[in-house]
Amino acid sequence: MHDALGVPQPEVHIGSKIILTSRSLEICREMKTDEEVKVDVLNDEKAWQLFSRSAGKVATLKHIEPLARVVARECSGLPLAISTVGTAMRGKTMIELWKDALNEL
């Protein structure tokens, strides 16, 4: 099964580690993971802090911030989504681009 998934065999890749993420604990168990770490979603305030750090100063501009906060909330507290979307919006000062991002989410 490991070969079909592209998981390197330990005897070939000594010292390599794989991080598997899944919303399903059962998937982790089926993959025979060594450790399981539950990561909760971020609350609104922590999500906004991460988003505004990723997006930079533009997220706090008077005409952008209300939309930026809604965009951050649409990421559902998922750190990777928040960081990715925030970085994608970095430096974008046109309100239309923020509205488009919100529509895409």
Backbone as JSON, one array per atom type, in Angstrom:
{
  "sequence": "MHDALGVPQPEVHIGSKIILTSRSLEICREMKTDEEVKVDVLNDEKAWQLFSRSAGKVATLKHIEPLARVVARECSGLPLAISTVGTAMRGKTMIELWKDALNEL",
  "N": [[0.81, -1.19, 0.0], [1.98, 1.26, 0.72], [3.74, 1.83, -1.4], [1.95, 2.33, -3.48], [0.87, 4.72, -2.68], [2.99, 6.41, -2.75], [4.63, 6.69, -0.59], [7.71, 6.91, 0.97], [9.85, 4.14, 1.62], [11.06, 3.16, 4.81], [13.56, 1.86, 5.02], [14.9, 2.64, 2.77], [14.92, 5.41, 2.73], [16.39, 6.58, 5.03], [15.99, 8.33, 8.0], [14.17, 10.1, 6.98], [11.07, 11.88, 7.3], [7.54, 11.95, 7.4], [4.79, 14.06, 7.24], [1.49, 13.74, 7.74], [-1.62, 15.02, 7.02], [-4.99, 15.16, 7.92], [-8.54, 15.38, 8.08], [-9.72, 13.31, 9.17], [-9.38, 11.08, 11.74], [-9.39, 8.37, 11.49], [-8.23, 7.88, 8.98], [-5.58, 8.49, 9.53], [-5.01, 6.45, 11.3], [-5.32, 4.21, 9.62], [-3.14, 4.62, 7.99], [-1.19, 3.91, 9.67], [0.15, 5.7, 11.45], [2.75, 7.04, 13.54], [2.48, 8.98, 15.49], [-0.24, 10.93, 16.61], [-1.58, 14.07, 16.29], [-3.84, 16.31, 17.36], [-5.11, 19.13, 15.87], [-6.65, 22.04, 16.49], [-9.02, 24.35, 15.04], [-8.46, 27.87, 14.54], [-9.55, 30.49, 16.73], [-11.65, 33.4, 16.1], [-10.16, 35.78, 16.67], [-7.42, 34.93, 16.81], [-7.25, 33.9, 14.25], [-7.58, 36.24, 12.74], [-5.27, 37.64, 13.51], [-3.24, 35.99, 12.41], [-4.0, 36.1, 9.71], [-3.78, 38.89, 9.14], [-1.06, 39.25, 9.56], [-0.06, 37.69, 7.51], [-1.15, 38.9, 5.23], [-0.21, 41.46, 5.47], [0.3, 45.07, 5.74], [-1.78, 46.01, 4.17], [-4.14, 44.76, 4.91], [-5.1, 46.14, 7.07], [-5.85, 48.59, 6.17], [-8.14, 51.3, 6.02], [-10.31, 51.14, 4.12], [-10.14, 48.52, 3.34], [-9.99, 46.73, 5.53], [-12.6, 45.91, 6.7], [-13.58, 44.09, 4.73], [-11.39, 42.38, 4.59], [-11.46, 41.16, 7.1], [-13.78, 39.65, 6.86], [-13.03, 37.94, 4.79], [-10.96, 36.58, 6.09], [-12.46, 35.27, 8.06], [-13.95, 33.57, 6.48], [-12.17, 31.58, 5.96], [-12.49, 29.71, 7.83], [-11.08, 29.28, 10.23], [-8.92, 27.69, 9.66], [-5.55, 27.25, 9.72], [-3.67, 26.9, 7.53], [-5.2, 27.63, 5.28], [-5.84, 30.27, 5.98], [-3.3, 31.5, 6.08], [-2.41, 31.06, 3.45], [-4.37, 32.37, 1.84], [-4.18, 34.94, 2.93], [-1.52, 35.62, 2.26], [-1.77, 35.56, -0.52], [-3.32, 37.81, -0.88], [-1.74, 39.86, -0.13], [-0.56, 43.13, -0.37], [-2.52, 43.92, -2.16], [-4.51, 46.47, -3.0], [-6.82, 47.23, -4.22], [-10.24, 47.32, -3.87], [-12.0, 45.76, -5.32], [-10.58, 43.44, -5.88], [-10.5, 42.23, -3.39], [-13.19, 41.77, -2.99], [-13.61, 39.95, -5.04], [-11.98, 37.85, -4.11], [-13.38, 37.14, -1.82], [-15.79, 36.26, -2.96], [-14.82, 34.0, -4.31], [-14.14, 32.36, -2.2]],
  "CA": [[0.0, 0.0, 0.0], [2.83, 2.44, 0.78], [4.25, 2.13, -2.74], [0.86, 2.89, -4.28], [0.64, 6.09, -2.23], [4.21, 7.18, -2.92], [5.27, 6.86, 0.71], [9.04, 6.29, 0.92], [10.1, 3.04, 2.55], [12.05, 3.6, 5.8], [14.89, 1.3, 4.8], [15.5, 3.34, 1.63], [15.04, 6.83, 3.06], [16.7, 6.62, 6.46], [15.95, 9.67, 8.58], [13.08, 10.89, 6.41], [9.82, 11.91, 8.05], [6.38, 12.38, 6.63], [3.68, 14.61, 8.02], [0.22, 13.46, 7.08], [-2.72, 15.76, 7.62], [-6.31, 14.68, 7.52], [-9.62, 15.71, 8.99], [-10.21, 12.03, 9.68], [-8.45, 10.33, 12.57], [-9.39, 7.01, 10.95], [-7.24, 7.86, 7.89], [-4.26, 8.42, 10.18], [-4.85, 5.09, 11.84], [-5.13, 3.3, 8.49], [-1.78, 4.83, 7.49], [-0.3, 3.44, 10.74], [0.99, 6.8, 11.9], [3.4, 6.84, 14.84], [1.92, 9.95, 16.43], [-1.41, 11.67, 16.14], [-1.67, 15.36, 16.95], [-5.06, 16.99, 16.98], [-4.92, 20.56, 15.73], [-7.95, 22.7, 16.42], [-9.08, 25.55, 14.24], [-8.19, 29.08, 15.29], [-10.71, 31.34, 17.0], [-11.67, 34.57, 15.2], [-9.07, 36.73, 16.96], [-6.16, 34.33, 16.37], [-7.32, 33.82, 12.78], [-7.33, 37.59, 12.22], [-3.85, 37.94, 13.73], [-2.47, 35.26, 11.4], [-4.34, 36.64, 8.4], [-3.22, 40.23, 8.95], [0.4, 39.1, 9.42], [0.21, 37.14, 6.17], [-1.54, 39.88, 4.2], [0.58, 42.68, 5.64], [-0.34, 46.34, 6.09], [-2.99, 46.24, 3.38], [-5.32, 44.22, 5.61], [-5.59, 47.09, 8.07], [-6.26, 49.86, 5.55], [-9.52, 51.64, 6.39], [-11.28, 50.67, 3.13], [-9.93, 47.08, 3.11], [-10.11, 45.91, 6.73], [-13.87, 45.19, 6.88], [-13.61, 42.95, 3.81], [-10.31, 41.46, 4.97], [-11.92, 40.38, 8.25], [-14.74, 38.66, 6.36], [-12.23, 36.95, 4.06], [-10.28, 35.76, 7.11], [-13.48, 34.43, 8.69], [-14.34, 32.55, 5.49], [-11.15, 30.51, 5.98], [-13.0, 28.76, 8.83], [-10.12, 29.0, 11.31], [-7.89, 26.74, 9.2], [-4.31, 28.02, 9.59], [-3.08, 26.87, 6.18], [-6.05, 28.45, 4.4], [-5.68, 31.67, 6.39], [-1.97, 31.94, 5.66], [-2.35, 31.05, 1.98], [-5.21, 33.45, 1.3], [-3.59, 36.2, 3.35], [-0.34, 35.87, 1.42], [-2.24, 35.86, -1.88], [-3.91, 39.15, -0.9], [-0.7, 40.81, 0.3], [-0.27, 44.23, -1.28], [-3.64, 44.21, -3.06], [-5.23, 47.6, -2.41], [-8.08, 47.45, -4.94], [-11.36, 46.7, -3.16], [-12.59, 44.76, -6.21], [-9.82, 42.19, -5.73], [-10.94, 41.64, -2.12], [-14.55, 41.25, -3.22], [-13.44, 38.73, -5.85], [-11.46, 36.8, -3.23], [-14.49, 36.72, -0.95], [-16.7, 35.46, -3.8], [-14.18, 32.72, -4.58], [-14.19, 31.54, -0.99]],
  "C": [[0.86, 1.26, 0.0], [3.35, 2.83, -0.59], [3.18, 2.8, -3.59], [0.61, 4.35, -3.92], [1.86, 6.98, -2.41], [4.92, 7.47, -1.61], [6.62, 6.17, 0.68], [9.19, 5.21, 1.98], [11.22, 3.45, 3.51], [13.45, 3.07, 5.54], [15.62, 1.98, 3.64], [15.8, 4.79, 1.99], [15.26, 7.0, 4.56], [16.72, 8.08, 6.93], [14.84, 10.54, 8.02], [11.85, 10.82, 7.31], [8.73, 12.42, 7.14], [5.36, 12.93, 7.6], [2.43, 14.42, 7.18], [-0.85, 14.27, 7.78], [-4.03, 15.23, 7.06], [-7.33, 15.17, 8.53], [-10.13, 14.45, 9.68], [-9.12, 11.3, 10.47], [-8.32, 8.9, 12.06], [-8.36, 6.87, 9.81], [-5.84, 7.73, 8.48], [-4.0, 7.02, 10.71], [-4.61, 4.08, 10.73], [-3.72, 3.42, 7.92], [-0.73, 4.42, 8.51], [0.68, 4.52, 11.17], [1.57, 6.49, 13.28], [2.82, 7.78, 15.9], [0.73, 10.63, 15.78], [-1.5, 12.95, 16.96], [-2.92, 16.05, 16.46], [-4.8, 18.5, 16.97], [-6.31, 21.18, 15.57], [-7.87, 23.91, 15.5], [-8.85, 26.76, 15.14], [-9.49, 29.83, 15.57], [-10.6, 32.59, 16.12], [-10.5, 35.52, 15.43], [-7.72, 36.2, 16.5], [-6.11, 34.23, 14.85], [-7.02, 35.18, 12.16], [-5.86, 37.96, 12.39], [-2.98, 37.27, 12.67], [-2.73, 35.84, 10.02], [-3.67, 38.0, 8.17], [-1.69, 40.2, 8.86], [0.75, 38.62, 8.02], [-0.07, 38.15, 5.08], [-0.72, 41.17, 4.3], [-0.29, 43.9, 5.91], [-1.66, 46.56, 5.36], [-4.25, 45.79, 4.11], [-5.9, 45.2, 6.61], [-5.92, 48.47, 7.49], [-7.76, 50.06, 5.78], [-10.55, 51.05, 5.42], [-11.2, 49.16, 2.88], [-10.28, 46.24, 4.34], [-11.47, 45.22, 6.91], [-13.98, 43.96, 5.98], [-12.56, 41.92, 4.19], [-10.74, 40.59, 6.15], [-12.93, 39.31, 7.81], [-14.01, 37.56, 5.59], [-11.54, 36.02, 5.05], [-11.27, 34.8, 7.76], [-13.92, 33.3, 7.76], [-13.35, 31.39, 5.42], [-11.42, 29.5, 7.09], [-11.99, 28.38, 9.91], [-9.01, 28.04, 10.93], [-6.59, 27.49, 8.92], [-3.7, 28.03, 8.19], [-3.89, 27.72, 5.21], [-5.86, 29.93, 4.71], [-4.36, 32.23, 5.87], [-1.88, 32.04, 4.14], [-3.14, 32.2, 1.37], [-4.63, 34.81, 1.69], [-2.38, 36.57, 2.5], [-0.74, 36.23, 0.0], [-2.79, 37.28, -1.98], [-2.92, 40.25, -0.51], [-0.47, 41.89, -0.78], [-1.4, 44.61, -2.22], [-4.53, 45.27, -2.42], [-6.56, 47.89, -3.11], [-9.2, 46.65, -4.28], [-12.0, 45.6, -4.0], [-11.89, 43.41, -6.08], [-10.22, 41.48, -4.44], [-12.33, 41.06, -2.26], [-14.49, 39.96, -4.04], [-12.95, 37.57, -4.99], [-12.57, 36.25, -2.34], [-15.48, 35.87, -1.74], [-16.13, 34.08, -4.11], [-14.24, 31.78, -3.39], [-15.59, 31.05, -0.73]]
}
